[in-house]
Amino acid sequence: MSAEHDNHGMSVANWTGVGVIILGSVIMSLAVIQDARPLFIVGAVVVVAGIVAGKVLSMAGYGVDGAKKR
């Protein structure tokens, strides 16, 4: 059973993507509280950038199965 769960997605690509997505979510949350639509759009762009950054890093070899490990 432990062989199935040996890494849990612990890679540079995953941590970077999740970190940037969380930052974008915080920005969007603040925008909802302040009723600021432009700030919400900025947060959404940051979330999309986090998705793209994670995918690009994964394709560059920094993913779970990539050639470059932490």
C-alpha positions as CSV (number, residue, x, y, z in Angstrom):
1,M,0.0,0.0,0.0
2,S,2.8,2.4,0.7
3,A,4.2,2.0,-2.8
4,E,1.1,3.6,-4.2
5,H,1.5,6.7,-2.2
6,D,5.2,7.4,-2.1
7,N,5.3,11.0,-3.3
8,H,1.8,12.6,-2.9
9,G,2.6,15.1,-5.7
10,M,5.6,16.6,-3.9
11,S,7.5,18.4,-6.7
12,V,8.6,21.8,-7.5
13,A,6.0,22.1,-10.2
14,N,3.1,21.2,-7.9
15,W,4.2,23.4,-5.0
16,T,4.7,26.4,-7.3
17,G,1.4,25.9,-9.0
18,V,-0.5,25.5,-5.7
19,G,1.3,28.4,-4.1
20,V,0.4,30.8,-6.9
21,I,-3.2,29.6,-7.0
22,I,-3.6,30.1,-3.3
23,L,-2.2,33.7,-3.7
24,G,-4.7,34.4,-6.5
25,S,-7.5,33.0,-4.3
26,V,-6.6,35.3,-1.5
27,I,-6.6,38.3,-3.8
28,M,-10.0,37.3,-5.2
29,S,-11.3,36.9,-1.6
30,L,-10.1,40.3,-0.7
31,A,-11.8,41.7,-3.8
32,V,-15.1,40.2,-2.8
33,I,-14.8,41.7,0.7
34,Q,-13.9,45.2,-0.7
35,D,-16.4,44.9,-3.7
36,A,-13.6,45.6,-6.2
37,R,-14.1,44.0,-9.5
38,P,-10.7,44.9,-11.0
39,L,-8.9,43.3,-8.1
40,F,-11.0,40.2,-8.6
41,I,-9.9,40.0,-12.2
42,V,-6.3,40.4,-11.1
43,G,-6.8,37.5,-8.7
44,A,-8.3,35.4,-11.5
45,V,-5.3,36.2,-13.8
46,V,-3.0,35.1,-11.0
47,V,-4.9,31.8,-10.6
48,V,-4.6,31.1,-14.3
49,A,-0.9,32.0,-14.1
50,G,-0.4,29.5,-11.4
51,I,-2.0,26.8,-13.5
52,V,0.2,27.7,-16.4
53,A,3.3,27.8,-14.2
54,G,2.7,24.4,-12.8
55,K,2.2,22.9,-16.2
56,V,5.2,24.5,-17.7
57,L,7.4,23.5,-14.8
58,S,6.1,19.9,-15.1
59,M,6.8,19.9,-18.8
60,A,10.3,21.2,-18.1
61,G,11.1,18.2,-15.9
62,Y,10.2,19.5,-12.4
63,G,7.1,17.4,-12.0
64,V,6.7,14.2,-10.0
65,D,7.9,11.9,-12.8
66,G,10.4,14.5,-14.2
67,A,14.1,14.2,-14.7
68,K,14.8,17.0,-12.3
69,K,14.0,16.1,-8.7
70,R,14.0,18.5,-5.7
